[in-house]
Amino acid sequence: MKERGTSIVIAVCNLLGFTRLCVDYIRKNTTTPYELVIVDNGSTDGTKEYITELSKEIDVKYLRNDTNLGPILAINQGIRAAKYEYICQMHNDVVIFERGWLDKIISIMELDPNIGIACLAGRQYIRKDAGCDEDTLKHNLLSIGLNPPMTETVADIAVIDGMCFVFTKSLIRKIGLLDETYGMMHFYDMDFSLASIKAGYRNVAVNVLGFHVGNGGTTRRSDFYKKLVPNDLKLYNKNSAIFQKKWKGMLPCDVRKHALIL
């Protein structure tokens, strides 16, 4: 029987403390075979040395860029380098508290081949202006400022949150990699989500106990990001316009009317 494994892709640029915490909990709570694919966007804080030592203990693939190419390009590099059919993209400020979390997600995906993307958090409704209704967020995250956590095991969503999501190489062959048009940040995860739906798949949130340490702003608050993107709001508005033009035929998108809840 062929081994069922997952390539966990993590793009990093400095912030070694977050990376160590993220990896520690992956090692503690992941029960299915996996490899780590670390894509380093030019870290100077000891990340390279840490990964070198880590690779002596677990299966790690380390890709290093001399400059910060941004998370979208780095994630795509990791996807290309992944050896397993299942791929999990995870931000380095995500902590997974639930043991067996990855096996839980993959088992759900294997039961329903119509699932394109499974994630830890996602919204069920996205408006025509590309804004999301936060009251429709499905998650089980110990983070402040969020709506109540989901009680169901699985819930249909329109768009994933890019903090952590699982998909397959088969999906990539059908819809392509993350759209690098968006540059450094914003809307790449929502774009990937609608591409999945357009191809005939469901996107789902799975009830997994976790914590998004930065709550969506770790990279944007970092000094290296501020140097590369001095006006984050300008980039957000630019990418929102790109997204709305590309997906105008699918906006608004509301999966609540036909959502399957388990």
Sine and cosine of phi, psi and omega as CSV:
sin_phi,cos_phi,sin_psi,cos_psi,sin_omega,cos_omega
0.00,0.00,0.74,-0.67,-0.03,-1.00
-0.93,0.36,0.70,-0.71,-0.01,-1.00
-0.90,0.44,0.74,-0.67,0.06,-1.00
-1.00,-0.06,0.94,-0.35,-0.01,-1.00
-0.78,-0.63,0.14,-0.99,-0.02,-1.00
-0.68,-0.73,0.67,-0.75,0.14,-0.99
-1.00,-0.07,0.89,-0.45,0.00,-1.00
-0.99,-0.12,0.94,-0.34,-0.07,-1.00
-1.00,-0.09,0.82,-0.58,0.02,-1.00
-0.76,-0.65,0.89,-0.45,0.09,-1.00
-1.00,0.00,0.73,-0.68,-0.05,-1.00
-0.72,-0.70,0.42,-0.91,0.20,-0.98
-0.46,-0.89,0.98,-0.20,-0.11,-0.99
0.86,0.51,-0.48,-0.88,-0.03,-1.00
0.82,0.58,0.73,0.68,-0.08,-1.00
-0.86,0.51,-0.58,0.81,0.01,-1.00
-0.85,0.53,-0.68,0.74,0.06,-1.00
-0.90,0.45,-0.71,0.71,-0.03,-1.00
-0.88,0.48,-0.70,0.72,0.00,-1.00
-0.88,0.47,-0.69,0.72,0.01,-1.00
-0.90,0.44,-0.70,0.71,0.02,-1.00
-0.85,0.52,-0.76,0.65,-0.04,-1.00
-0.92,0.38,-0.63,0.78,0.02,-1.00
-0.83,0.55,-0.68,0.73,-0.02,-1.00
-0.98,0.22,-0.48,0.88,0.15,-0.99
-0.87,0.49,-0.73,0.68,-0.02,-1.00
-0.90,0.43,-0.60,0.80,-0.04,-1.00
-0.95,0.31,-0.60,0.80,-0.22,-0.98
-0.89,-0.46,0.07,1.00,0.01,-1.00
-0.99,-0.14,0.86,-0.50,-0.10,-1.00
-0.96,-0.27,-0.21,0.98,0.02,-1.00
-0.99,-0.11,0.46,-0.89,0.01,-1.00
-0.85,0.53,0.60,-0.80,-0.01,-1.00
-0.41,-0.91,0.33,-0.94,0.23,-0.97
-0.84,-0.53,0.52,-0.85,0.16,-0.99
-0.99,-0.11,0.75,-0.67,0.11,-0.99
-0.91,-0.42,0.98,-0.20,-0.05,-1.00
-0.99,-0.13,0.86,-0.50,0.05,-1.00
-0.95,-0.32,0.92,-0.39,-0.13,-0.99
-0.98,-0.19,0.90,-0.44,0.00,-1.00
-1.00,0.03,0.83,0.56,0.13,-0.99
0.98,0.18,0.57,0.82,0.00,-1.00
-0.88,0.48,0.54,-0.84,0.00,-1.00
-0.79,-0.62,0.29,0.96,-0.13,-0.99
-0.94,-0.35,0.31,0.95,-0.02,-1.00
0.99,-0.13,0.07,1.00,0.01,-1.00
-0.87,0.50,-0.69,0.72,-0.01,-1.00
-0.86,0.50,-0.70,0.72,-0.01,-1.00
-0.91,0.40,-0.63,0.78,0.04,-1.00
-0.89,0.46,-0.72,0.70,-0.01,-1.00
-0.91,0.41,-0.59,0.81,0.04,-1.00
-0.86,0.51,-0.71,0.71,0.03,-1.00
-0.93,0.36,-0.63,0.78,-0.01,-1.00
-0.88,0.47,-0.60,0.80,-0.05,-1.00
-0.92,0.40,-0.24,0.97,0.07,-1.00
-0.98,0.18,-0.24,0.97,-0.09,-1.00
-0.92,-0.38,-0.55,0.83,-0.03,-1.00
-0.68,-0.73,0.12,-0.99,-0.03,-1.00
-0.98,0.21,0.95,-0.30,-0.04,-1.00
-0.77,-0.64,0.71,-0.71,0.14,-0.99
-0.92,-0.40,0.83,-0.55,-0.10,-0.99
-0.90,-0.43,0.87,-0.50,0.05,-1.00
-0.90,-0.43,0.75,-0.66,-0.06,-1.00
-0.82,-0.57,0.76,-0.65,0.13,-0.99
-0.98,-0.22,0.58,-0.81,-0.01,-1.00
-0.95,0.33,-0.46,0.89,0.01,-1.00
-0.79,-0.62,0.22,-0.98,-0.01,-1.00
-0.99,0.16,0.96,-0.29,0.00,-1.00
-1.00,0.04,-0.10,1.00,-0.04,-1.00
1.00,-0.02,0.34,-0.94,-0.08,-1.00
-0.92,0.39,-0.55,0.83,-0.08,-1.00
-0.91,0.42,-0.77,0.64,0.02,-1.00
-0.90,0.43,-0.62,0.79,-0.01,-1.00
-0.91,0.41,-0.67,0.74,0.04,-1.00
-0.87,0.49,-0.68,0.73,0.03,-1.00
-0.88,0.47,-0.61,0.79,0.09,-1.00
-0.86,0.51,-0.69,0.72,0.00,-1.00
-0.91,0.42,-0.64,0.77,0.03,-1.00
-0.88,0.48,-0.70,0.71,0.00,-1.00
-0.88,0.47,-0.54,0.84,-0.06,-1.00
-1.00,0.06,-0.18,0.98,-0.09,-1.00
-0.90,0.43,0.65,-0.76,-0.02,-1.00
-0.99,-0.13,-0.33,0.94,-0.05,-1.00
-0.99,-0.13,0.36,-0.93,0.04,-1.00
-0.92,0.38,-0.66,0.75,0.03,-1.00
-1.00,0.05,0.69,-0.72,-0.02,-1.00
-0.78,-0.63,0.73,-0.69,0.08,-1.00
-0.89,-0.45,0.85,-0.52,0.10,-1.00
-1.00,-0.10,0.80,-0.60,-0.04,-1.00
-0.69,-0.72,0.71,-0.70,0.14,-0.99
-0.96,0.29,0.48,-0.88,-0.09,-1.00
-0.98,0.20,0.04,1.00,0.09,-1.00
-0.94,-0.34,0.43,0.90,0.05,-1.00
-0.97,-0.23,0.71,-0.71,0.04,-1.00
-0.86,-0.51,0.80,-0.61,0.01,-1.00
-0.97,-0.22,0.87,-0.49,-0.03,-1.00
-1.00,-0.09,-0.29,0.96,-0.14,-0.99
-1.00,-0.06,0.88,-0.48,0.03,-1.00
-0.93,0.36,0.69,-0.72,-0.02,-1.00
0.99,0.15,0.27,0.96,-0.09,-1.00
-0.85,0.52,-0.68,0.73,-0.09,-1.00
-0.96,0.29,-0.64,0.77,0.06,-1.00
-0.89,0.46,-0.59,0.80,0.05,-1.00
-0.88,0.47,-0.74,0.67,-0.02,-1.00
-0.90,0.43,-0.73,0.68,-0.06,-1.00
-0.92,0.39,-0.60,0.80,0.04,-1.00
-0.87,0.49,-0.65,0.76,0.04,-1.00
-0.90,0.43,-0.67,0.75,0.01,-1.00
-0.92,0.40,-0.60,0.80,0.00,-1.00
-0.93,0.36,-0.48,0.88,0.02,-1.00
-0.95,0.30,-0.42,0.91,-0.03,-1.00
-0.71,-0.70,0.99,-0.16,0.00,-1.00
-0.91,0.41,-0.15,0.99,0.05,-1.00
-0.99,0.13,-0.07,1.00,0.08,-1.00
-0.99,0.17,0.85,-0.53,0.03,-1.00
-1.00,-0.01,-0.72,0.70,-0.03,-1.00
-0.71,-0.71,0.71,-0.71,0.12,-0.99
-0.86,-0.50,0.70,-0.72,-0.12,-0.99
-0.68,-0.74,0.11,-0.99,0.07,-1.00
-1.00,0.05,-0.37,0.93,-0.02,-1.00
-0.41,-0.91,0.64,-0.77,0.03,-1.00
-0.23,-0.97,0.30,-0.95,-0.03,-1.00
-0.96,-0.26,0.61,-0.80,-0.01,-1.00
-1.00,0.07,-0.33,0.95,-0.08,-1.00
-0.70,-0.71,0.80,-0.60,0.09,-1.00
-0.84,-0.55,0.76,-0.65,-0.10,-0.99
-0.98,0.19,0.14,-0.99,0.01,-1.00
-0.90,0.44,-0.49,0.87,0.01,-1.00
-1.00,0.07,0.19,0.98,0.04,-1.00
0.97,0.25,0.12,0.99,0.11,-0.99
-0.99,0.11,0.49,-0.87,-0.02,-1.00
-0.97,-0.24,0.57,-0.82,0.09,-1.00
-1.00,0.09,0.95,-0.31,-0.09,-1.00
-0.93,0.37,-0.34,0.94,0.06,-1.00
-0.94,0.35,-0.27,0.96,0.01,-1.00
-0.99,-0.16,0.20,0.98,0.03,-1.00
-0.93,0.38,0.77,-0.64,0.08,-1.00
-0.94,-0.33,0.82,-0.58,-0.09,-1.00
-0.21,-0.98,0.21,-0.98,0.24,-0.97
-0.66,-0.75,0.87,0.49,-0.08,-1.00
-0.96,-0.29,0.68,-0.74,0.06,-1.00
-1.00,0.05,0.89,0.45,-0.04,-1.00
-0.83,-0.55,0.51,-0.86,-0.04,-1.00
-0.98,0.18,0.41,-0.91,0.12,-0.99
0.98,0.19,0.21,0.98,-0.01,-1.00
-0.96,-0.27,0.32,-0.95,0.09,-1.00
-0.94,0.35,0.16,-0.99,-0.02,-1.00
-0.84,0.54,0.57,-0.82,-0.02,-1.00
-0.92,0.40,0.41,-0.91,0.01,-1.00
-0.93,0.37,0.52,-0.85,0.05,-1.00
-0.96,-0.26,-0.39,0.92,0.03,-1.00
-0.98,0.21,0.29,-0.96,0.00,-1.00
-0.98,0.21,-0.66,0.75,-0.04,-1.00
-0.68,-0.74,0.64,-0.77,0.06,-1.00
-0.62,-0.79,0.67,-0.74,0.07,-1.00
-0.91,0.40,0.61,-0.79,0.07,-1.00
-0.70,-0.72,0.34,-0.94,0.08,-1.00
-1.00,0.09,-0.78,0.63,-0.07,-1.00
-0.76,-0.65,0.66,-0.75,0.02,-1.00
-0.99,0.16,0.37,-0.93,0.26,-0.96
-1.00,-0.08,0.76,-0.65,-0.13,-0.99
-0.93,0.36,-0.01,1.00,-0.05,-1.00
-0.86,0.50,-0.60,0.80,0.02,-1.00
-0.27,-0.96,0.86,-0.51,0.03,-1.00
-0.47,-0.88,0.48,-0.88,-0.08,-1.00
-0.87,-0.49,0.65,-0.76,0.01,-1.00
-0.44,-0.90,-0.08,-1.00,-0.04,-1.00
-0.83,-0.55,0.31,-0.95,0.11,-0.99
-0.90,0.44,-0.50,0.87,0.03,-1.00
-0.88,0.48,-0.64,0.77,0.05,-1.00
-0.90,0.44,-0.68,0.73,0.00,-1.00
-0.87,0.50,-0.63,0.78,0.01,-1.00
-0.90,0.43,-0.44,0.90,-0.02,-1.00
-1.00,0.00,-0.61,0.79,-0.10,-0.99
-0.90,-0.44,-0.14,0.99,0.02,-1.00
1.00,0.00,0.05,-1.00,0.01,-1.00
-0.97,0.24,0.00,-1.00,0.10,-0.99
-0.87,0.49,0.62,-0.78,-0.06,-1.00
-0.97,0.26,0.92,-0.39,-0.06,-1.00
-0.98,0.19,-0.04,1.00,0.07,-1.00
-0.85,0.52,-0.48,0.88,-0.07,-1.00
-0.97,0.24,-0.13,0.99,0.13,-0.99
0.96,0.27,-0.84,-0.55,-0.15,-0.99
-0.98,0.19,-0.53,0.85,-0.23,-0.97
-0.21,-0.98,0.31,-0.95,0.18,-0.98
0.98,0.18,0.78,-0.62,0.19,-0.98
0.97,0.25,-0.13,0.99,0.01,-1.00
-0.90,0.44,-0.58,0.81,-0.01,-1.00
-0.95,0.31,-0.64,0.77,0.04,-1.00
-0.93,0.38,-0.62,0.79,0.06,-1.00
-0.87,0.49,-0.73,0.68,0.01,-1.00
-0.88,0.48,-0.61,0.79,-0.01,-1.00
-0.90,0.44,-0.75,0.66,-0.03,-1.00
-0.93,0.36,-0.52,0.86,0.08,-1.00
-0.90,0.45,-0.61,0.79,0.05,-1.00
-0.90,0.43,-0.73,0.69,0.01,-1.00
-0.90,0.44,-0.67,0.74,0.01,-1.00
-0.87,0.50,-0.54,0.84,0.00,-1.00
-0.99,0.17,-0.01,1.00,0.08,-1.00
0.98,-0.18,0.20,0.98,-0.03,-1.00
-0.99,-0.17,0.27,-0.96,0.19,-0.98
-0.99,-0.12,0.54,-0.84,0.22,-0.98
-0.94,-0.35,0.65,-0.76,-0.06,-1.00
-0.70,-0.72,0.46,-0.89,0.21,-0.98
-0.98,-0.21,0.69,-0.73,0.01,-1.00
-0.93,-0.36,0.68,-0.73,-0.04,-1.00
-0.95,0.30,1.00,-0.09,0.03,-1.00
-0.78,-0.62,0.79,-0.61,-0.02,-1.00
-0.96,0.28,0.86,-0.50,-0.02,-1.00
-0.47,-0.88,-0.10,-0.99,-0.04,-1.00
-0.50,-0.86,0.82,-0.58,0.10,-0.99
-0.99,-0.13,0.99,-0.15,-0.18,-0.98
-0.84,0.55,-0.73,0.68,-0.03,-1.00
-0.99,0.13,-0.16,0.99,0.00,-1.00
0.78,0.62,0.63,0.78,0.12,-0.99
1.00,-0.06,0.07,1.00,-0.07,-1.00
-0.74,-0.68,0.17,0.99,-0.06,-1.00
-0.85,0.53,-0.78,0.63,-0.03,-1.00
-0.90,0.43,-0.70,0.71,-0.07,-1.00
-0.91,0.41,-0.42,0.91,0.01,-1.00
-1.00,0.06,-0.16,0.99,-0.07,-1.00
-0.97,0.24,0.48,-0.88,-0.01,-1.00
-0.90,0.44,-0.63,0.77,-0.05,-1.00
-0.92,0.40,-0.56,0.83,0.03,-1.00
-0.95,0.32,-0.66,0.75,-0.02,-1.00
-0.89,0.46,-0.51,0.86,0.05,-1.00
-0.95,0.32,-0.62,0.79,-0.01,-1.00
-0.98,0.20,-0.58,0.82,-0.04,-1.00
-0.78,-0.63,0.99,0.10,-0.05,-1.00
-0.92,0.40,-0.37,0.93,0.00,-1.00
-0.77,-0.63,1.00,0.02,-0.06,-1.00
-0.92,0.40,-0.58,0.81,0.01,-1.00
-0.89,0.45,-0.62,0.79,0.03,-1.00
-0.89,0.45,-0.68,0.74,0.03,-1.00
-0.90,0.43,-0.67,0.75,0.02,-1.00
-0.85,0.52,-0.75,0.66,-0.03,-1.00
-0.91,0.42,-0.62,0.79,0.04,-1.00
-0.89,0.46,-0.73,0.68,-0.03,-1.00
-0.95,0.33,-0.50,0.87,0.08,-1.00
-0.89,0.46,-0.67,0.74,0.02,-1.00
-0.91,0.42,-0.65,0.76,0.04,-1.00
-0.88,0.47,-0.72,0.69,-0.03,-1.00
-0.89,0.45,-0.72,0.70,-0.03,-1.00
-0.90,0.44,-0.63,0.78,0.02,-1.00
-0.92,0.38,-0.68,0.73,-0.04,-1.00
-0.92,0.40,-0.62,0.79,-0.15,-0.99
-0.91,-0.42,0.40,0.91,-0.06,-1.00
-0.86,0.50,-0.47,0.88,0.01,-1.00
-0.96,0.27,-0.21,0.98,-0.02,-1.00
-0.91,-0.42,0.03,1.00,-0.02,-1.00
-0.96,-0.28,0.64,-0.77,-0.07,1.00
-0.95,0.33,0.30,-0.96,0.02,-1.00
-0.80,-0.59,0.88,-0.48,-0.07,-1.00
-0.73,-0.68,0.93,-0.38,-0.04,-1.00
-1.00,-0.10,0.02,1.00,-0.08,-1.00
-0.91,0.42,-0.49,0.87,-0.07,-1.00
-0.92,0.38,-0.52,0.86,-0.06,-1.00
-0.82,-0.57,0.31,0.95,-0.06,-1.00
-0.91,0.41,0.65,-0.76,0.11,-0.99
-0.99,-0.16,0.79,-0.61,-0.03,-1.00
-0.88,-0.48,0.79,-0.61,-0.02,-1.00
-0.88,-0.47,0.00,0.00,0.00,0.00
